């Protein structure tokens, strides 16, 4: 059971990392340090919205599996 939980944690972690990296906002490094235009509001649509929802689901699964590993120890 422990091996299954550790593998599940690794798979969800890899999926979470990949889904976060795929969410490019089109902003460069300048926006990180305050150089970006923050006055425009943009809504997510289509694939971008599904990817965002999938990232949330993966984050919840990651926390749940991590809690299960903690309880099982």
Backbone atoms as SQL, in Angstrom:
CREATE TABLE atoms (id INTEGER PRIMARY KEY, chain TEXT, resi INTEGER, resn TEXT, atom TEXT, x REAL, y REAL, z REAL);
INSERT INTO atoms VALUES
  (1, 'A', 1, 'UNK', 'N', 0.822, -1.194, 0.000),
  (2, 'A', 1, 'UNK', 'CA', 0.000, 0.000, 0.000),
  (3, 'A', 1, 'UNK', 'C', 0.864, 1.255, 0.000),
  (4, 'A', 2, 'UNK', 'N', 1.962, 1.212, 0.769),
  (5, 'A', 2, 'UNK', 'CA', 2.839, 2.375, 0.819),
  (6, 'A', 2, 'UNK', 'C', 3.474, 2.652, -0.537),
  (7, 'A', 3, 'UNK', 'N', 3.871, 1.597, -1.237),
  (8, 'A', 3, 'UNK', 'CA', 4.468, 1.772, -2.554),
  (9, 'A', 3, 'UNK', 'C', 3.471, 2.398, -3.520),
  (10, 'A', 4, 'UNK', 'N', 2.218, 1.953, -3.461),
  (11, 'A', 4, 'UNK', 'CA', 1.180, 2.522, -4.316),
  (12, 'A', 4, 'UNK', 'C', 0.992, 4.006, -4.024),
  (13, 'A', 5, 'UNK', 'N', 0.991, 4.388, -2.749),
  (14, 'A', 5, 'UNK', 'CA', 0.812, 5.795, -2.390),
  (15, 'A', 5, 'UNK', 'C', 1.990, 6.646, -2.849),
  (16, 'A', 6, 'UNK', 'N', 3.202, 6.119, -2.715),
  (17, 'A', 6, 'UNK', 'CA', 4.369, 6.871, -3.163),
  (18, 'A', 6, 'UNK', 'C', 4.373, 7.048, -4.678),
  (19, 'A', 7, 'UNK', 'N', 3.980, 6.009, -5.402),
  (20, 'A', 7, 'UNK', 'CA', 3.894, 6.119, -6.861),
  (21, 'A', 7, 'UNK', 'C', 2.801, 7.103, -7.246),
  (22, 'A', 8, 'UNK', 'N', 1.669, 7.060, -6.551),
  (23, 'A', 8, 'UNK', 'CA', 0.585, 8.011, -6.817),
  (24, 'A', 8, 'UNK', 'C', 1.038, 9.443, -6.541),
  (25, 'A', 9, 'UNK', 'N', 1.830, 9.624, -5.496),
  (26, 'A', 9, 'UNK', 'CA', 2.341, 10.955, -5.173),
  (27, 'A', 9, 'UNK', 'C', 3.297, 11.445, -6.259),
  (28, 'A', 10, 'UNK', 'N', 4.161, 10.563, -6.745),
  (29, 'A', 10, 'UNK', 'CA', 5.088, 10.952, -7.806),
  (30, 'A', 10, 'UNK', 'C', 4.356, 11.297, -9.106),
  (31, 'A', 11, 'UNK', 'N', 3.344, 10.515, -9.436),
  (32, 'A', 11, 'UNK', 'CA', 2.595, 10.764, -10.665),
  (33, 'A', 11, 'UNK', 'C', 1.826, 12.079, -10.571),
  (34, 'A', 12, 'UNK', 'N', 1.174, 12.320, -9.435),
  (35, 'A', 12, 'UNK', 'CA', 0.439, 13.576, -9.289),
  (36, 'A', 12, 'UNK', 'C', 1.387, 14.775, -9.242),
  (37, 'A', 13, 'UNK', 'N', 2.558, 14.611, -8.640),
  (38, 'A', 13, 'UNK', 'CA', 3.527, 15.709, -8.596),
  (39, 'A', 13, 'UNK', 'C', 4.018, 16.032, -10.008),
  (40, 'A', 14, 'UNK', 'N', 4.334, 15.013, -10.790),
  (41, 'A', 14, 'UNK', 'CA', 4.788, 15.245, -12.160),
  (42, 'A', 14, 'UNK', 'C', 3.688, 15.885, -13.002),
  (43, 'A', 15, 'UNK', 'N', 2.462, 15.416, -12.839),
  (44, 'A', 15, 'UNK', 'CA', 1.344, 16.009, -13.574),
  (45, 'A', 15, 'UNK', 'C', 1.080, 17.441, -13.162),
  (46, 'A', 16, 'UNK', 'N', 1.214, 17.716, -11.875),
  (47, 'A', 16, 'UNK', 'CA', 1.005, 19.076, -11.379),
  (48, 'A', 16, 'UNK', 'C', 2.073, 20.017, -11.921),
  (49, 'A', 17, 'UNK', 'N', 3.311, 19.578, -11.918),
  (50, 'A', 17, 'UNK', 'CA', 4.400, 20.395, -12.462),
  (51, 'A', 17, 'UNK', 'C', 4.171, 20.666, -13.944),
  (52, 'A', 18, 'UNK', 'N', 3.811, 19.630, -14.683),
  (53, 'A', 18, 'UNK', 'CA', 3.584, 19.793, -16.126),
  (54, 'A', 18, 'UNK', 'C', 2.416, 20.726, -16.413),
  (55, 'A', 19, 'UNK', 'N', 1.335, 20.590, -15.665),
  (56, 'A', 19, 'UNK', 'CA', 0.169, 21.435, -15.928),
  (57, 'A', 19, 'UNK', 'C', 0.434, 22.891, -15.554),
  (58, 'A', 20, 'UNK', 'N', 1.230, 23.117, -14.524),
  (59, 'A', 20, 'UNK', 'CA', 1.578, 24.496, -14.166),
  (60, 'A', 20, 'UNK', 'C', 2.484, 25.106, -15.237),
  (61, 'A', 21, 'UNK', 'N', 3.445, 24.335, -15.726),
  (62, 'A', 21, 'UNK', 'CA', 4.351, 24.857, -16.746),
  (63, 'A', 21, 'UNK', 'C', 3.657, 25.103, -18.076),
  (64, 'A', 22, 'UNK', 'N', 2.580, 24.369, -18.354),
  (65, 'A', 22, 'UNK', 'CA', 1.853, 24.559, -19.609),
  (66, 'A', 22, 'UNK', 'C', 0.969, 25.799, -19.586),
  (67, 'A', 23, 'UNK', 'N', 0.753, 26.382, -18.431),
  (68, 'A', 23, 'UNK', 'CA', -0.095, 27.571, -18.325),
  (69, 'A', 23, 'UNK', 'C', 0.739, 28.825, -18.554),
  (70, 'A', 24, 'UNK', 'N', 1.114, 29.045, -19.789),
  (71, 'A', 24, 'UNK', 'CA', 1.895, 30.240, -20.092),
  (72, 'A', 24, 'UNK', 'C', 0.950, 31.417, -20.260),
  (73, 'A', 25, 'UNK', 'N', 1.302, 32.515, -19.658),
  (74, 'A', 25, 'UNK', 'CA', 0.478, 33.703, -19.741),
  (75, 'A', 25, 'UNK', 'C', 0.966, 34.651, -20.824),
  (76, 'A', 26, 'UNK', 'N', 2.039, 34.301, -21.498),
  (77, 'A', 26, 'UNK', 'CA', 2.548, 35.173, -22.538),
  (78, 'A', 26, 'UNK', 'C', 3.337, 36.344, -21.989),
  (79, 'A', 27, 'UNK', 'N', 3.638, 36.338, -20.710),
  (80, 'A', 27, 'UNK', 'CA', 4.395, 37.433, -20.129),
  (81, 'A', 27, 'UNK', 'C', 5.825, 36.983, -19.924),
  (82, 'A', 28, 'UNK', 'N', 6.730, 37.868, -20.182),
  (83, 'A', 28, 'UNK', 'CA', 8.141, 37.553, -20.061),
  (84, 'A', 28, 'UNK', 'C', 8.638, 37.742, -18.647),
  (85, 'A', 29, 'UNK', 'N', 9.948, 37.797, -18.510),
  (86, 'A', 29, 'UNK', 'CA', 10.583, 37.951, -17.214),
  (87, 'A', 29, 'UNK', 'C', 10.337, 39.336, -16.643),
  (88, 'A', 30, 'UNK', 'N', 10.087, 40.313, -17.491),
  (89, 'A', 30, 'UNK', 'CA', 9.847, 41.680, -17.020),
  (90, 'A', 30, 'UNK', 'C', 8.603, 41.792, -16.155),
  (91, 'A', 31, 'UNK', 'N', 7.596, 40.980, -16.427),
  (92, 'A', 31, 'UNK', 'CA', 6.368, 41.020, -15.643),
  (93, 'A', 31, 'UNK', 'C', 6.591, 40.479, -14.239),
  (94, 'A', 32, 'UNK', 'N', 7.608, 39.658, -14.070),
  (95, 'A', 32, 'UNK', 'CA', 7.908, 39.115, -12.748),
  (96, 'A', 32, 'UNK', 'C', 8.348, 40.213, -11.796),
  (97, 'A', 33, 'UNK', 'N', 9.056, 41.185, -12.316),
  (98, 'A', 33, 'UNK', 'CA', 9.587, 42.260, -11.481),
  (99, 'A', 33, 'UNK', 'C', 8.765, 43.531, -11.565),
  (100, 'A', 34, 'UNK', 'N', 7.523, 43.429, -11.992),
  (101, 'A', 34, 'UNK', 'CA', 6.627, 44.581, -11.980),
  (102, 'A', 34, 'UNK', 'C', 6.584, 45.344, -13.279),
  (103, 'A', 35, 'UNK', 'N', 7.165, 44.835, -14.323),
  (104, 'A', 35, 'UNK', 'CA', 7.179, 45.554, -15.586),
  (105, 'A', 35, 'UNK', 'C', 6.006, 45.240, -16.490),
  (106, 'A', 36, 'UNK', 'N', 5.166, 44.326, -16.087),
  (107, 'A', 36, 'UNK', 'CA', 4.046, 43.926, -16.940),
  (108, 'A', 36, 'UNK', 'C', 2.865, 44.862, -16.821),
  (109, 'A', 37, 'UNK', 'N', 1.990, 44.809, -17.802),
  (110, 'A', 37, 'UNK', 'CA', 0.782, 45.623, -17.801),
  (111, 'A', 37, 'UNK', 'C', -0.288, 44.895, -17.004),
  (112, 'A', 38, 'UNK', 'N', -0.618, 45.391, -15.834),
  (113, 'A', 38, 'UNK', 'CA', -1.587, 44.725, -14.968),
  (114, 'A', 38, 'UNK', 'C', -2.971, 45.335, -15.077),
  (115, 'A', 39, 'UNK', 'N', -3.169, 46.278, -15.988),
  (116, 'A', 39, 'UNK', 'CA', -4.463, 46.938, -16.075),
  (117, 'A', 39, 'UNK', 'C', -5.473, 46.151, -16.901),
  (118, 'A', 40, 'UNK', 'N', -5.040, 45.176, -17.668),
  (119, 'A', 40, 'UNK', 'CA', -5.975, 44.419, -18.495),
  (120, 'A', 40, 'UNK', 'C', -6.457, 43.171, -17.752),
  (121, 'A', 41, 'UNK', 'N', -7.726, 42.882, -17.916),
  (122, 'A', 41, 'UNK', 'CA', -8.323, 41.699, -17.303),
  (123, 'A', 41, 'UNK', 'C', -8.663, 40.720, -18.407),
  (124, 'A', 42, 'UNK', 'N', -8.245, 39.488, -18.219),
  (125, 'A', 42, 'UNK', 'CA', -8.439, 38.470, -19.235),
  (126, 'A', 42, 'UNK', 'C', -9.107, 37.253, -18.613),
  (127, 'A', 43, 'UNK', 'N', -10.119, 36.716, -19.262),
  (128, 'A', 43, 'UNK', 'CA', -10.761, 35.509, -18.754),
  (129, 'A', 43, 'UNK', 'C', -10.203, 34.298, -19.479),
  (130, 'A', 44, 'UNK', 'N', -10.220, 33.185, -18.793),
  (131, 'A', 44, 'UNK', 'CA', -9.769, 31.928, -19.400),
  (132, 'A', 44, 'UNK', 'C', -10.917, 31.331, -20.205),
  (133, 'A', 45, 'UNK', 'N', -10.582, 30.790, -21.366),
  (134, 'A', 45, 'UNK', 'CA', -11.610, 30.186, -22.208),
  (135, 'A', 45, 'UNK', 'C', -11.084, 28.914, -22.830),
  (136, 'A', 46, 'UNK', 'N', -11.965, 27.991, -23.072),
  (137, 'A', 46, 'UNK', 'CA', -11.633, 26.776, -23.803),
  (138, 'A', 46, 'UNK', 'C', -10.619, 25.893, -23.100),
  (139, 'A', 47, 'UNK', 'N', -9.565, 25.576, -23.833),
  (140, 'A', 47, 'UNK', 'CA', -8.537, 24.662, -23.338),
  (141, 'A', 47, 'UNK', 'C', -7.828, 25.256, -22.129),
  (142, 'A', 48, 'UNK', 'N', -7.616, 26.570, -22.147),
  (143, 'A', 48, 'UNK', 'CA', -6.936, 27.222, -21.033),
  (144, 'A', 48, 'UNK', 'C', -7.732, 27.063, -19.731),
  (145, 'A', 49, 'UNK', 'N', -9.047, 27.163, -19.807),
  (146, 'A', 49, 'UNK', 'CA', -9.879, 26.990, -18.624),
  (147, 'A', 49, 'UNK', 'C', -9.865, 25.548, -18.140),
  (148, 'A', 50, 'UNK', 'N', -9.906, 24.587, -19.055),
  (149, 'A', 50, 'UNK', 'CA', -9.851, 23.165, -18.678),
  (150, 'A', 50, 'UNK', 'C', -8.514, 22.823, -18.035),
  (151, 'A', 51, 'UNK', 'N', -7.433, 23.387, -18.554),
  (152, 'A', 51, 'UNK', 'CA', -6.113, 23.154, -17.982),
  (153, 'A', 51, 'UNK', 'C', -6.023, 23.734, -16.580),
  (154, 'A', 52, 'UNK', 'N', -6.616, 24.899, -16.384),
  (155, 'A', 52, 'UNK', 'CA', -6.657, 25.526, -15.061),
  (156, 'A', 52, 'UNK', 'C', -7.436, 24.650, -14.074),
  (157, 'A', 53, 'UNK', 'N', -8.589, 24.138, -14.494),
  (158, 'A', 53, 'UNK', 'CA', -9.387, 23.273, -13.629),
  (159, 'A', 53, 'UNK', 'C', -8.666, 21.957, -13.351),
  (160, 'A', 54, 'UNK', 'N', -7.983, 21.414, -14.347),
  (161, 'A', 54, 'UNK', 'CA', -7.221, 20.189, -14.178),
  (162, 'A', 54, 'UNK', 'C', -6.080, 20.391, -13.183),
  (163, 'A', 55, 'UNK', 'N', -5.459, 21.572, -13.209),
  (164, 'A', 55, 'UNK', 'CA', -4.392, 21.890, -12.261),
  (165, 'A', 55, 'UNK', 'C', -4.930, 21.927, -10.838),
  (166, 'A', 56, 'UNK', 'N', -6.104, 22.477, -10.648),
  (167, 'A', 56, 'UNK', 'CA', -6.717, 22.520, -9.316),
  (168, 'A', 56, 'UNK', 'C', -7.014, 21.107, -8.823),
  (169, 'A', 57, 'UNK', 'N', -7.553, 20.271, -9.711),
  (170, 'A', 57, 'UNK', 'CA', -7.856, 18.886, -9.334),
  (171, 'A', 57, 'UNK', 'C', -6.575, 18.143, -8.956),
  (172, 'A', 58, 'UNK', 'N', -5.510, 18.337, -9.734),
  (173, 'A', 58, 'UNK', 'CA', -4.242, 17.686, -9.417),
  (174, 'A', 58, 'UNK', 'C', -3.673, 18.174, -8.096),
  (175, 'A', 59, 'UNK', 'N', -3.817, 19.451, -7.800),
  (176, 'A', 59, 'UNK', 'CA', -3.326, 19.987, -6.532),
  (177, 'A', 59, 'UNK', 'C', -4.076, 19.366, -5.356),
  (178, 'A', 60, 'UNK', 'N', -5.389, 19.220, -5.498),
  (179, 'A', 60, 'UNK', 'CA', -6.186, 18.600, -4.433),
  (180, 'A', 60, 'UNK', 'C', -5.793, 17.131, -4.270),
  (181, 'A', 61, 'UNK', 'N', -5.606, 16.429, -5.377),
  (182, 'A', 61, 'UNK', 'CA', -5.173, 15.028, -5.311),
  (183, 'A', 61, 'UNK', 'C', -3.799, 14.897, -4.667),
  (184, 'A', 62, 'UNK', 'N', -2.885, 15.815, -5.000),
  (185, 'A', 62, 'UNK', 'CA', -1.542, 15.781, -4.432),
  (186, 'A', 62, 'UNK', 'C', -1.591, 15.945, -2.913),
  (187, 'A', 63, 'UNK', 'N', -2.371, 16.907, -2.445),
  (188, 'A', 63, 'UNK', 'CA', -2.488, 17.130, -0.999),
  (189, 'A', 63, 'UNK', 'C', -3.153, 15.936, -0.330),
  (190, 'A', 64, 'UNK', 'N', -4.168, 15.366, -0.964),
  (191, 'A', 64, 'UNK', 'CA', -4.862, 14.218, -0.392),
  (192, 'A', 64, 'UNK', 'C', -3.936, 13.014, -0.272),
  (193, 'A', 65, 'UNK', 'N', -3.170, 12.726, -1.314),
  (194, 'A', 65, 'UNK', 'CA', -2.249, 11.591, -1.275),
  (195, 'A', 65, 'UNK', 'C', -1.159, 11.835, -0.250),
  (196, 'A', 66, 'UNK', 'N', -0.665, 13.062, -0.156),
  (197, 'A', 66, 'UNK', 'CA', 0.355, 13.376, 0.844),
  (198, 'A', 66, 'UNK', 'C', -0.181, 13.189, 2.259),
  (199, 'A', 67, 'UNK', 'N', -1.427, 13.555, 2.484),
  (200, 'A', 67, 'UNK', 'CA', -2.039, 13.357, 3.806),
  (201, 'A', 67, 'UNK', 'C', -2.213, 11.863, 4.104),
  (202, 'A', 68, 'UNK', 'N', -2.607, 11.089, 3.086),
  (203, 'A', 68, 'UNK', 'CA', -2.754, 9.653, 3.276),
  (204, 'A', 68, 'UNK', 'C', -1.415, 8.993, 3.615),
  (205, 'A', 69, 'UNK', 'N', -0.352, 9.442, 2.957),
  (206, 'A', 69, 'UNK', 'CA', 0.983, 8.910, 3.281),
  (207, 'A', 69, 'UNK', 'C', 1.353, 9.271, 4.723),
  (208, 'A', 70, 'UNK', 'N', 1.052, 10.492, 5.116),
  (209, 'A', 70, 'UNK', 'CA', 1.361, 10.930, 6.483),
  (210, 'A', 70, 'UNK', 'C', 0.589, 10.107, 7.514),
  (211, 'A', 71, 'UNK', 'N', -0.667, 9.829, 7.246),
  (212, 'A', 71, 'UNK', 'CA', -1.501, 9.067, 8.170),
  (213, 'A', 71, 'UNK', 'C', -1.043, 7.603, 8.211),
  (214, 'A', 72, 'UNK', 'N', -0.640, 7.055, 7.068),
  (215, 'A', 72, 'UNK', 'CA', -0.245, 5.656, 6.986),
  (216, 'A', 72, 'UNK', 'C', 1.084, 5.381, 7.688),
  (217, 'A', 73, 'UNK', 'N', 1.907, 6.386, 7.828),
  (218, 'A', 73, 'UNK', 'CA', 3.225, 6.182, 8.458),
  (219, 'A', 73, 'UNK', 'C', 3.126, 5.940, 9.913);
